Structures are given as C-alpha cells and as structure tokens.
Amino acid sequence: MTKTVKLITEQIDKIPSLPSSMAYLSSHREYFVLGDFSPTGVCRYSYLGFNPCETLVFDSSASGNPFELLDAACGKYRLIPDGPLPVPFVGGWVGYLGYDLCRHIERLPNQVVHDIPLPLLRFGFYDTVLAWDHDKNTGYLLGLQYEGQKTNPHRRLNQLRQLYQSALAHPQPSEKSHGPTQHVSTAELAKQMQHNIKPGDYLDKVTRAIEYIKAGDIYEVNLSQRFSCPYSGAPAGLYEYLTGYNPAAYAALLVTPGNAIVSVSPELFLSKRSDHIITRPIKGTIARGENADQDLANRQKLEQSQKDRAELNMIIDLERNDLGRICRWGSVKVLEERTIETLKKYSEVKIIWRAYGSCNLAMVLFCSKGDEGKTIFKMREILEKLNAVSFQTCVGFSWEKLDLTPF
C-alpha cells in the first residue's frame, strides 16, 4: 500500500560548514552527505541526513530480484507537495548499487575474486534532510510526514535542527587549516600504494584487450587495477579533504555500519526527474595553468585535441543510441555541444543530452552500452577474463519516488 507523504519545510539563512556538520554526523552509525556545503564550491545543491528510518539491503547470498525489491520500496511512498519543491531532493532513498548486480540481469562467468564484502545494494530512507541551495544562498530543514511513521516527524526534525544549531555554534577548522603536515605528500602516498596486478601481468592484459578490439568484440575497454593503502582516519575527514582540494559537482559520502563510500566526481551519468532524463558525459581533461597565459594555452590545447574530439563524438553516438532505446521517439536532443567547463584544478570537455521517457533507471544503468561500444554484458564477460578481482566501485545516488539523481 502506497503511503501519502506530506512535506514539512523550515527555511534557514546561514550555511553550516562541512567540518562543523561532520563533527555532529560522525557520532552516528549511518549518514550521508551530497555536495560540499562550501560558499565557493561547484555544487548547486548540498544535502545531508542521518539515521535512516528504514533500510534496504541486498547481498550476494540474497534471493529474489534486487531491482524489483528496490522498485517496490520506492513505490511505498508518494509525495504530495503543496506547491513547488524548494530543492530537487527533499528526502527519500539514498544509497548505492554495486556493479555485480548485472549478474541478476545477464548470465556471466564468475571467474574473479570477490574479496570486499560490500552488499550489492544498500539504501536508507531518510525522512529528514538538511538542504542548501548555493545559487540562492538559502537552505531548508526538511521533514517527511506520513501515516505509520515510527518516530514523530517533528521530533525527527528537531534532531536535524540540533545539528544545524550545533554546526553554527561550534565552528570547526577545515582540513586545509590543519596544514600540509597533517597529510602525506603525493610522492609518499605513491610509495604506500599497493596494486593487485604486477606491471608485467597488466601489460599482458592490455595486449589481450587489444586483440579483443581487433576482433570486433569491443571498441574499447576500461581495463582497471586496484590501488590501495592503509587509512586510519575517519571517512568524514577524507571526504572533507577531497572536496576541499578537488572540488567536484557530484561529491558524495555514504557511511553505513562497517563501510564507507567516498566519491568525488565531476560527471553526471544520468538524472531523471519525472520523464525528463539528462546525461552529461565528459571526454577530455587537462590541468589548469599556473598563470593566465598557461591557463589559456592549456584550454586551447584541449579544444584542439583530435583524440578528445574523437572520443566525445563516439560517446555522443553511444549515448544517443542508449537513450533512444528507452525514450520517446524523436525526444533525444543535444542541449549543449562540446562545451569546456573550467574547474579549480582542471578543465574538461562535456556535452549535454536531454530526452524524455518513463523507465526504471536502475535497470538502465546496467543495460546501457556505456563507453565500451557494445553491451556492458559483453564488456563484463571480457573483464571477467582479464581482471583479478571483482569491481567494487558503486553507483551512488539519491532516489525518491523513482526519480534519480546520481552523485
């Protein structure tokens, strides 16, 4: 039975700093942050929430269809707003999908080692969210109210208000203010990094991948290896450090019991609002210059790069095909062609597609051809032969009533 949800909104006028908010969040077992809560950041919106009132977990030993379970969970709630929403996400499901979920869609060989015991799918339903609109310089304490709620929504909202007031009353120093001695140098970090494939073995796999390309099985393949190193700090500290030194529009921190996912990505994979779908693939990145002349020279080099132009043209064709399979005939349009976005540390080339369609995007994520040129299943088939361990990188996003915004 679908529960009707009403929205409680309380406007706030001061932005809580990320380190001050983290100091409060770190005492909780499960929470999320989307964006950086920085007055000078690159995100349009920032969100945070803690202590989900409901969780959905699907691990490798579970039975059933994980996509149907997620679809049913999202169908449990229906938001009935009194007017326009103040921000795109006002509460709901936040979580991730593991890449190995594709095994529940297509039969694939199972030759790699599954050495990280992350659930294949984990979502929490957050009925209170603190949101900040960076363009309008205003924020909101948001609460969802519905029948059968375990905790009074006003009590839950008061807990969020306590976080906000504590963040303002007890400002914490940022990771940058700690100074460079608090973090190892890039050279030292490189020495500590361990990889799971020996250099010679990796080159052999590259040779095999090229043979698959020559045979026409794939156009390209993301042949990867894992780099790892010990880390004794808190996930919140790492996230704050990364968003400060490498600002990205789709930064996310998801902390669950026993695990944490830290992601800093400049690229929007898919966004779905009602039947409006947008993708912004990026092909081509270059470092910012040390001065204005060098910065301009690097930008011109990026603009004139034939390699990056060819890769962007390829992804244009692939995304048009992918969206065309699920969207209304004739609705797939390019909104912006080959624009260069300048960020703090680098510039990148992107293109914006828009299309219209109604579908379960969780399934589309794993059915998409992606940048490998053929179905992702053929690519995974080949990667099962080439990789030593399973992919553990996950696609994280916020999801409310089947609307998708990846981070």
N, C-alpha and C positions, 0 to 999 in steps of 0.2 A: 504494500500500500504506500502510495506516494504521500509524503508529509509536506504540507504547505509551510513555507518559511517566510517570516517577516524580518525586515532589516531594521536594526537599531543603530542610529548614527549619532556620533558626538564629534563635533569639529574641534581640532586643536590647531594652534597657531605657531608653535615652536617645534623645530625639528629635533628629535632626540639623536644624539650622536651614536654612531655604531659601537664604539668601545663601551660607552656608558650603558647601552642596551644589552650588550653582550655580558656585562658584569652581572646583570639580573638573570639573563637567559641561561647562563652556564650552570645555574643551580638546579635546572630542570632536566629530566632524563630525555625529553623529546621536544624538539622545537625546529623551526625553520626561519631562514632569512632569505629574501629575494631582493636583490639590489644592495646599495651601499649606504643609504641614508646620509650621503655627503652633499653639502650645498653646492659643491663644484663637480659632482660626479657626472657620469654619462647616462645614467638610468633616467627614464621618465618617471617611473614609479618605484617605490621601495615598499616591501611588506615584511612583517614578522608575526609569528604566532607561536604559542607553546601549549603543551599538554592537550593533544587532540582528544576529543570526547569519544572517538571511535577509530579503530584501525582495521585495515585490510592487508593481510599478509599472505603471500603465495610463495612457497619454497619449492625446491626441486622434488621433494617427496610428496607434494600435494597432488590430489586428483581433481579432475574437472577441467573446465575451460577457463583460464585466467581472465581472458578478455570478456567473457560473459559475466564472470563474477564482478569485474570492475564496472561493467555496463550496468549491472543490477544495483550496485552500490550507488552509482551516480544517479540512478533513477529513483532512489529512495526520497530525494528531496527536490522540491520545486520552489524556487524563489519567486515571490510575488511583490515586486517593488512598488512603492507608492509613486515613484517618479524616476527620472534618470539616475543611474547609479553614479556615486561620486567618483569612483575609480573602477577599472575593469574587473578587479578581483575583490570581492567583499567577504570572502570566507568560503569554505568548502574543502574539497580534497586536495591535498598536496603530497607529492611523493615521486617515485621513480619507477621506471620499467627497465629490467635487465635485458641485455641483448639476447640472452639464451631463451627468451620467450618465443623466439622464432621457431624453436623446436616443437612448439604447440600448434604451429600452423603448417609446417612442412616437415616431412621425414628427412633427417640429416644424419650423416655418420657422426659418431661420438668418439672421436679419437684424442681429443685434448684433455688435459688435466684440469679439473675443477677444484682449484686449491684455495679459493676465497669463499667462505660460506655465507655469502650475502643472499637474502631472499631474492627470488626472481622479480618480485613485485612487492612494494610496500607503500601504502597510502595512509595518511591520517586525515580525519575530518576535523577541521578547525572551525569552531563556531564563533571565535573571536579573533580579530585581526587588527593590527595597527598598520595603517597605510599612509604613505606620504606622496603627494603629487609635487614633483620637483619643479615643474613648469609654473604651477600656480602658487607654489610656496605655501602650501597648506596641507594639513593632514586630517586623519579621521581615526577614531576608535570605533570599530565596527563589531556588532554582535548579531548573531542569527537566533531567532526565536521560533520554536516550533513545538508541536504537541509531543509529549513523551520525553522531553529533554531531561537528562539525569540531574543536571545542576541548573539552578535558576540563572537565566541568561544575564540578568542584571548583576548577579554575584560574579559571574564569569567576566563580565565587562569591567567590574570594579578591580579584579585582579590585573587586567590589562592596564587600567588606569594607574594602578600602583607601580607597574613597570615604567610607564611614561613619566610619572612624577619623580620616581627614583632616578631615572636617567637624567632628568633636568637638574635635580637637587644635588646629585653626586657625580659630576663630570669626571670621566676617566681619561688619562692620557692616551693618545693614539699610539699605534705600533711605531709610527715614524718618529715620535718624540723620544722613544727609548734609545735611539741612536743606532748606528751600524754595528756596534759591538754585540748587540743582542741577537744577531743573525750571522750565520756563517757566510763567507764570501762565495761567489759563484764558483770560483776555482776549487775551493774546499768542498763545496756541495757536489761538484762533479766527481771528486775523488771518492766520496762516500757512496755515490750511486752504484747500485748493483743491477746488472741486466740479466735476463733469464735465457739469453741466447748468446753463444760465443760469436765473435765477429766473423770467423770463417764460416760457421753454420748459417749465419744470417745472409752472407753473400751467396751461399748456395741456394737459399730460399728465394733470393731475388732472381737468380738465374732461372729457377723453376717457374717463378711468376711470369717472367718474360716469355717463356715458352708457352704458357697458357694464353698469353696475349697474342702471340704469333698464330696460335691455333684457332683464334677467334672465340675462345670461351669467355673472355672478359676484355674490356677495353683498358682498364687499369684496376689495381688492387691496393687497398690500404694494408700493406704488409707491416705489421707493427711488432714491437717488442716492449716488454715491461721494464721500466726503470723504477727502482725502489730504494728507499733509505730509511734508517730509523728516525722516528719523530716522537719526542716525549712531551711536546706541548699540547695545549688544548686546541680542538678544531676551531673554536671561535677566534683564537689568536692567529692561526694560519689564514683563516678567511679574511680577517681584517687586514693582515699584511698584504695579501694578494690583491684585494680590492683597492688598497692604497697605492701600491706600486705598479699594478697592471689593471687599471680601471676597465671594466667591460660592461656592456649594456645588459648582459644576461648572466649575472653573477648569482650564485645560489649556495646556501649552506643548509644541509639537511642532517640533523643529528637524531639518531634513534638509539635505543638501548644496545650497546655493544658495537655500533658502527657510526660512521660519519661520512658524508659525501660533500666535498668542497669542489665547486666548479666556477670557473671564471671564463666565460665565452663571449666573444663579440658577435656571434652569428645567431640569427633567428632561423630555426629549422622550419617550424610550422606554427601558425597561430590561427585558431578558429574561433570566431565569435558568431553565434547563430549559424548562418550558412555562408559566412564570409571567411575565406581562407587566404592567408598570406604566407609566402615564403621569401626569405632574403638570403640566398646563397652568396658566399664570399669566395672569390678566386683571385689571389694576388695580394701580397702583403709586403711592406717594406718599412724599415726603421725610419723614425723621424731624424732630421738632421740636427747637428749641434748648433747651427745658426740658421738664419733666414735663407741665405744663398744655398746652403747644403740641403735644407729642407725642400726648397723649390726644385733643386736638381734631382733629389730622390723622387719627388712627386712626378716629375716629367719622365723619369726612368720607368716608373710604374705604369704611367699612361702609355708609353711606347713599347712596353713588353709584349712581344708577339706570343710568347709562351702563356702569359697570364690571359691574354685576349682569347687564345685558342681554348684554354680550359674553361673560361667563362662562357664562350659560345657553346661548348659541349654541355655544360650544366644547364644552360638555357634550354637546349633541346630536350634534355632528360627531364627537367622539371616540367616542361610543357607537356610531355608525354605522361608523366606521373599524375599531374593534376587533371589532365584530360580524361584519365581513366575513372576518376571519382566525381568529377564536377560536371555542371551543366554544359551542354554543347555550346561552344562559342563564348563561354564566360571567362576563359583563361586569357588574361591580358597582362602585358608588361607595363607597370606603372612608372618605373624609372630604369633607364638603360645605362649600364656601366658608369655608375657614379662612384667617386672616390670619397670615402669618409675618413677624416683626419681625427685620430685619437691622440692620447697623451704621448704614447711611445711609438706608435706606428700608424701608417695609413693603409687602407685596404680598398679593394675594388669589389663592389656588390651590385646586384640587380634585384629589383623588387617585382614579384609576381602577385597578381590577385586573381582569385577565381571564386566561384560560388558552387556550393554543393552541400549535401547533407549526408554525413557518414560517421562511422566510428574511427576517429583518427588514430586511436591506439593500434588498431589493426593496420592502418595505412602506413604507420611508422615502420612496420616490419615487412610490408608488401611492396614498399617503394623500391624502385630501381636504384635510387641514390646515385652516387658518383662512380659506381663500378661499371655502369653501362649495360649490365644485364640484371636479371632479378637478383635481389640480395641473397636469395637462397643458393644460387649458383656460386656467388661470391663466397658465402659461408661454407659451401661444400669444399671449395678450394682452400679456404683458410683453415679448415679442419685438418687438411693435409700438411699445411705449411707452418701453422702456429703450434707452440708447445703447450700453452695454457689457454684457458677459456677467456673470452672478453669479459671484463668485469666493469668496464665503464658503462654508466647508465644514463638514460634519458630522463631528466627530472623536469617536472612541470607542475603547475597548479591547474586544477580541473574542477569546475563547478557546473553542474547540470550539462555535462558533455561539451563544455566549451574549453578549449585547450590553449594554454599559453606556455611554451617551453622556456626553461631557463637553464 
